[in-house]
Structures are given as C-alpha cells and as structure tokens.
C-alpha cells in the first residue's frame, strides 16, 4: 500500500471476519468484507507484511493478528463505537 495510508476500519473488518469464520479464500474474504477483489488483495498483502495474516491457499489470521484485533476492539469500545 505504497503512498497511501490503510483504512483501519477495513483492517478491522478483515481481521474480524477471519477470526469469526476461520480461513477463507481471498475471494470469499473480499465478498464478506464488501471489498472489490483488487482492493482486498492490496490490504491482504499489507496485513501479511505486518505479520497479521498468513496467505497460502487460504487466508488465515495469525496470533499477532488476533492480538492486534483485540487492541483495535478495545479502542473501539473506549470510543463507544462497538468492537
């Protein structure tokens, strides 16, 4: 995601979906997250570089991804935005 800042809410949605539904194909994950495929893939590569997901045949959330998701959810709760 060179040159642009990633949207934290999209990162949250992708990680939350992976936590709730388990490993998914890139296509299914994009559909669940309401993202077009190209945009989803850009985010997934960003998340993989950050160590938050692992991409093989399917996308899986890592332990670091789960820890990051918990932190994001805590911030959202503190702001009264759910999570």
Number of C-alpha atoms within 10 A of each C-alpha: 12 7 5 6 7 14 9 10 10 15 20 18 16 24 26 20 17 20 16 8 11 13 20 18 14 19 17 14 24 20 13 15 18 13 16 11 15 12 11 21 16 14 19 24 16 17 21 18 11 12 14 22 24 19 16 10 10 14 20 21 24 17 12 13 23 17 12 16 22 16 13 17 17 15 14 13 12 11 10 9 10 10 16
